[in-house]
Amino acid sequence: MSFIAVSKEYLSRLGVTYECIQHAPVKSAYDIAEKANIPLSQLAISVLLADEQGSMLVTLPAQQGLDFEALNLQLNRQASLAPSGHYRTHLKSFPATLLPPWHHLYRLPLIVEQALCEQEHVYLPSGSDTVSFKLSQAEFQRLIQGSSKARFGRVPQHVLIEEAEAVEPGERERLAAPARAKLREKLDGGGEELPVLPELASELLALKALEDRDPVDVAQVIEQDPVVSGLILSYAGSALFAYQGKLVSVKEAIYHVLGVDNALDIAIGAAVGRAFEGERDGPLGLRKLWREALFSAALMQQLAARMPRELRPHMGTAYLAGLFHNIGYLLLASRFPGEHALFNSVLSNDPEACLLEVEARALDVSHTELGLELLRQWRLAPVFQAVAAHHHDSGYTGEHALYVHLCQISDSLMQGQGMGDAPSASVDVRLLQQYGLTEDDLAEALEAVLQVSEALEAMANRIAA
C-alpha cells in the first residue's frame, strides 16, 4: 500500500477531516512550504528521538528549531536524535524527510510544540512527495489526541529578521544580539565551554610570529608530536610537491620541500585539530569537516600563488585562512552535540540540500558567528576572524577583503566538486578581474589540489581520529 493510501486510511480511522494539497515533487517537508506556498509556522515536521527510556515522536513547526535542552528539561529525559536503525524499526518505512505524525500507527508517544496548537490551520506531510494534508485546528486536535504538549521550539534569528516589517540600519545587529548573547551565556556561564587552544598550537603560533625563525627549532617543536610529524612528512611527500627523494625527518621536509612557513602552517592546523571532538562520520562529521578544511587551505594557497606578484597575499596566511574559515562547524560538532545531530540528520536525509539554508532552519546562531567567537577567544589574528565571519558576505570591503574574497573563490570551486558550503559553484567574475586571476588559473589550482585529494583525506582522517 502506498504512503498516501496508508495515511488516508489512518486519518479516516481517527475520523479526522482533511484537505489534500497537491504540489510539485519535494525532497523534504521544508520544500512543501515553497512548492505549496505554505507558511513555515503552519507546516508540521516530525522527528524521532530516543534515549534509555525509549523512543518518542516530536512534532513542531518547520519555522522552528528543536531546543533539546528545553525539551529534555520539561520531560526529565536525555533524548537526542534516534539512530537510523530506529526509523526502520518504528516508522513503518515512512521517509524520515516526509514523516507525518501518525503516533498511533507507530505506537509511539507524541510530543507536540504548543505553537502548532495556536495556528488556525496545520499542514502535514503525508509521506508522499506530491501530496500534503491541510487540517483545521479542531481536526488537528483530534489527530493528536493522547499526545503531550510543551514549549521546545525556537525561532531562528533569520526568521525574526525576515519577518520584521522594516529593518533599519543597525536593526539587524540588534535583532541578532539576543542569539549571540544566549550563545555567550551558554559558553561562558557554566553551560558549554569553548575548546582551549592546544598547547602545541600555541607554541607553533608563537614561533610563526617571530621574524627570525630557526628551522631546527621549528622541527624540534613539531617533532614533540608523532601524529603532527607524520602529517608533515605525508604532506611533503605528496604529489603536490613532486619531491623525488625519501623524507625521513621533519627537518628534511622543512629544508628540502616545505620551508619553515609551510611546515608551521600544516603543523598548526594539525595541532588545532586536538581541540575538537564529536561525531566523526556524516555530512558534518569531523572527517568530512577536516577534509574540506585542508582542501580549502591547499586551494587558497594554490590560488594565491597564481595571482600577480604585486597583488599576491602571504601564502601561509592564505593557507590558515582557508583552514580556519569554517571552524564554526567544528565548534558546533564538538560543543553542541544536540544541534549538530539535528543538522547532520537533516543533511543525511537530504544530501542535495543547501547547507546554508539547512543551517538557517536548524540553528539560532550561524557557523560564522560561532567561528568568530572561537577565534576571538583564541586571540588569533584579525585576518582569520574576518575570513571566518565574512566568507559568505559578497559585499565585504573591510581591511582583509583580499583573503575573504580569495576564500569565496575557493568555496565556489569546492562547491563544483560537491564540497563546502558555498551557495553556488559560479565564481564571481568581478573578483577574478580584481585579483588578476583567469579561468585557466582556477582550473590549474583546482587540478593541483585534486591530485593530492587522497593525501588530504588521509590527513583529515588522522586529525579526526
N, C-alpha and C positions, 0 to 999 in steps of 0.2 A: 504494500500500500504506500502511496506517495506521501511525502511530508504534509502537503496541503490537505490530503484526504484524512490523514490521522488527526490533524489539527481541527478540521471542521467537525469530525466525529466527537472529539474531546469537548469542544465548545457546546455542541448540541447536547451531549450527555449532561453537562452542567446547567443547561437551559440559558446559556449566555447568547444574547443577540449581538450581532456584529455586522459590519460592512466590509466587503472585500475591496481592497485598494490595489489596482493593477499598476505596475510600473516596469520600467526597463530593467533588465537583469542587474543584480547587485552582487557584490562580493562580501559585504558585511552589513550589519544593522545600521552603521553610521551612513552608508551610502543611500539607505532608504530615504533619509531626510532630504537629500539633494534630489533624488530621482522623483520623489512624490511630493516635493515642496512641503515638508512637514517640519514644524518647529522641533528642534532638538529637545526642548523642555517637555514635549508631549510624547516623544518616542522612547519606549521602554527597552532597555538592554538587560540581558540576564547573564550572570557569571556563576560558575560553580566554584565553591570554596570548600576547604576541608581542613580538619585538624584531628587531634586524637579523639575528639568526641564524635566524629563522623563528618559526613558531607552535608552541605546545605546550598540552596539556590538563593541568590541575591539579585534583586531587580531594582534598577534605578534609572533616572532619565539619562538619555545619551548626552545631554548637555553637561552632566556632572561626572567628576572622577570619584572613585571609590576610596574613601578615607578608612583604611584598615584599622588604624588606631582607634578612631571613634566607634567603629562597628564592634570591635573586639571588647572595648571598654563597656559598652552597653550590654553585650551578650555574655560577658565574662568568659570569653573564649580566646584562642590564639590562632584564628583561622587565617589562611592565606590561599592563593590560587591552587586549585586542585591539580594534581599531576594529570597529564594527558590520558593516562590509563583509566582514571575515574570517569572521564567523559564517555568513554566507550562502555563502561560498566553501568552507568546510571541514566544516560540521557537518550536511550532508545535510538541511537545513531543520528539524532538531530545534529546539524552542523553547529559547532561552537560559535561561529560568527553570525549565525542567524537563529539563535536559540530563543524559543518562546518560553514563557514562564509557566509551563504545564506541570506544576509541582505535584498534583495528584497522580498524573500519569507516571512521573519519575519516582513517585513515592519518596519525596524529599521535603524537608521543612523549607518554607519560603520566607524570606525577609524582604520587605518592600520599603523603599525610601519614601518617606512621608510626602515629599514634594510631588510624587506622581498622583497622590490622592487629593491633590489640590488643583488638578487640571480638569477642565470641562470635558475634554476627550483624551483618550490614551491610545496610541498606535503601537501595535505589536508585530514583530516578525512572525511569520507563520512556519518558518523552516524552508519555504520555497524562496527562490531568488527573484521571483516575479510577482508575488502576491503578499500583501501585508493586511493586517486587520485594524479597523477603527472601532473603538468601543466608547460608549458614553461612560461617564464616571460611575453611574449606577451599575452598569454592566461590568465595569472593571472591578468594582467591589464584590460583585457576585463571583467573578472569576477568582479573586484572591482570597476568598473566604477560608478561614482557618490559618491564614498567614500571620506573621508578626510585622509590626511597623516600627521604624526607627529613623533617626536622622544620621545618615552616614555618608551622604553625598556632599561634594564640594564643587562649586562652580569655578572653573579655571579663570585666571585673571584675564586672558584674552577675550573671553566671552563677556565679562563685565565691561571691558573697554569697548568692545564692538557694539554692545547694546546701549552704551551711553548716547544720549541724543546729540551731544556736541562735545568733541574732545578739543579743548583749547590748549594752547601752548602750556606745557607743564602738567596738564591733566593726566596724560598717560603715565608720567612718573608718579603722580600722586596715587593713581589707581593701582599701580603695580607695587607701591611701597608696602601695603599690608602683607602681601605674599612673601616679600623678601624679609620683612620683619619677623614673620612667622618662621621662615627658614632659619634666620639667625638665632631666634629664640630656641628653636629645636636643636641647633648646632651648639650654641653657647650655654644654654641654660640647663644642661643636665639631660637633654634628650639624646641627641646624637652628637658625637664629637667628630670634628674634621680629622682626617688622617694626618699624622705627623710626617713631615718631610724626612725620609730616611737619612740616617747619619752619613752613609756613603754618598748620597746625592748632595747633601750639604757640603761635604768635603770637596766633591768634584766641582760644584758650582763656585766654591771659594777659589779653587785653582783656576777656573775659567776666567774669573775676574782679574787675575794677575796679568800684568803686561808681559812680564818675562817668565815664561813657564819652562821648566826643565823637563824634557821628555822622559828622563829617567824617573823623576819624581812622580810624574803622571802615571807612568807604567806601574810603579810600586803601589800607588793608591788603588789603581784598578785591580791589580793582582791580589788585593786583600779578599776579593770576592770571586770564587771559582766560576760562578754562573755568569757574572758580568764579563770576566776574562774570556770565557768560552764564546760568548756572543760577539765580542770584539774580533776574535780570531775567525769565527764563522763568517762574519760580515766582510772582513778584509779579504778573505779567500774566495768571495763570491764572484760571479761573472761581471758584476758591476765595475770591478777594478781590473779584471783580467790579469791578475798577478800570476806569473808562471811558476814561481818558486814555492817552497813549503814553509809556512809560517809556524814556528814552534813557541813563540812567546809574544806577549803584548808589546814588549819593547820592539821586536822586529816588525810587528804590524804597524806600529806608530812610525818607525823610521822608513820602512820600505813602501808602505801603502797609504795609510790613513792620514798621517800627520797628527800633530797634537790636537788641533781643534776638532777634527772629525772624530778622533778617538774619544775625546771628552764628551762630545755631543751624544754619541752612541751609548757610552757608559752612563751618562746622566739619565737617559731615557730608560735604560735597563734598571738602574737603581731606583728610579721613581716608581717603577712597577711594584716594588716591595710594599708600597703604601696602600695597595688596593687588594681587596678580596671580594668574594662573591661568586655568583654563578659563572662557570667557565664557558658553558655552551649556550646556543640560542642566538637569535638575531642581534641581541645586545649583550651577549656573553663576553667575558673578559678576553677569550681567544680572538674573537672577531674584532673587538674594540682595539686590541693591541695590534692586530694585523693591519687594520686600517690606519691607525696612528703611525705605524712605521712606514706604511706605503705613502701616506701623506708627507711625512718628513722627507723621505727619499725623493719624492716627486717635486716638492718645493725646492729642494736643493738642486735638482736637475734643471728645473725651470730657471732658477736664479743664475745658474752657470751659463745659460744661453741668452741672457739679457745683455745689451750693450754695456761695455765696461763702465761707462760714466753713470749708468743707472743701476748697476748690479749691487744688490744688497749683500750684507755679510752672510756668507754661506752657512756658517754654524748657527746663526740666529734664525735663518730661514728653516733649517732642519728642525730646531727645537720648537719654533712657532708651529710648524706642521704637526709635530709630535704632541704638543700640549693643547691644540686648538679645540679638541672635543673632550678634554679631560673631565668636563662636567658629567658625561655619561659614565665615566669610570667611578666618579664620586657617587652617582646615583646607584650603580650596581653594588658599591661597597657599603654605603651607609644608609640606603633607603630600600631595603630588600622588598618591602611590600609594593611600593610604587614601581620598582624595577620589574618585579614579577608580572605585574599587570601589563606594563609596557611591553615586555618580552612576549607575553602571551598573545597580545593583540597582533604584534608583528609576525609571530609564528603562524597564526591562523590566517593572516592576510599579507603574504610576502610582498605583494605589489603595492602595498600602502605607502604613502608618502610619510617618511619618518617624522618630519616637522609637524605634519597635520596630526599624526597619532600623538606626538608629544603634547601638542596644544590641548588635545582632548583629555589626556591622561594625567597631566601634571599641573600643579599650581605655579611652579617656577621652572623656567626653561633651563636647558643644559648649559646655555651660555651664561646665565646668571650663576648657576652652580659652579661652573668653571672659574668665572671671575672671582667669586667669593673664595674659592680654594687658593687660587694663585695669589690673591691679595694677602691671605693669611700666611702663605708660604714666603711672601715678600719677594716673589720673582719679578724680574724686570718688567716695567710698564709695557714694553712691546708685546710680551707674551699675554699680558692681561688684555691688551687691546684686541689681539687676534682672537682670543677666546670669547670676548664679549661681542665682537662686531663682524665675525666672518660671514654672517648672513645679512649684513647691512650693506646693500649695494650702493647706498649713497654716502658711505663713510668717507670723511675727508680729514680725519684727525692726523695727529703727528706721525702715527705709524701706519698710514694708509698703504704704503708700498707693500708691507708684509700682509696686511689684511687683504688687499686685492690679489696678491700672489696666492694666498690661501683660497680665495674664491675661484681663481682659475684652476687651481689644483683640485678643488672639490668638484667642479664641473667635469673635469676629466675623469675623476674617480667615479662619478655618477654614471658616466658612459660605460664603465666596467662593472656596474652593479654594486658599487661600494659607496659608503659615506652617506651624508645627509643633505646634499645639495638638492634644491627643488627641481633643478633642470641640468641636463648634460650639455646645454648650449653655453659656450664661453662668450662672455661679453666682449664683442669686437673692440669696443672703445678701450677696454683695459689692455688688449693686445697692442693697440696703436700707442697707448700711453707709455707702455714699458718696452716697446721695441721688439715684441715677440711676433713670430709668424706661425701659421698653421703647421709648417714643417718643424718648427721648434717644438711645438706641442707634441707632435707625433713622435719626434725623436726622444724627447724627455720621457714620454709615456712608455715607449718601447724599451728604453734603458731600464726602467723600473720593473716592467713586466718580465724582463729576462731574469730578474732575481726574485721573483714573487715567491718561489719555493723557499729560498733562504729567509725572506722576510716572514713567511708563515712559520718556519721553524723557530725563528727568534721570538715571534709572538707567543708560540706555544710554551716556550721556556720561561718567558716573563710571566705568563698567566698561570704557570703550574703551581 
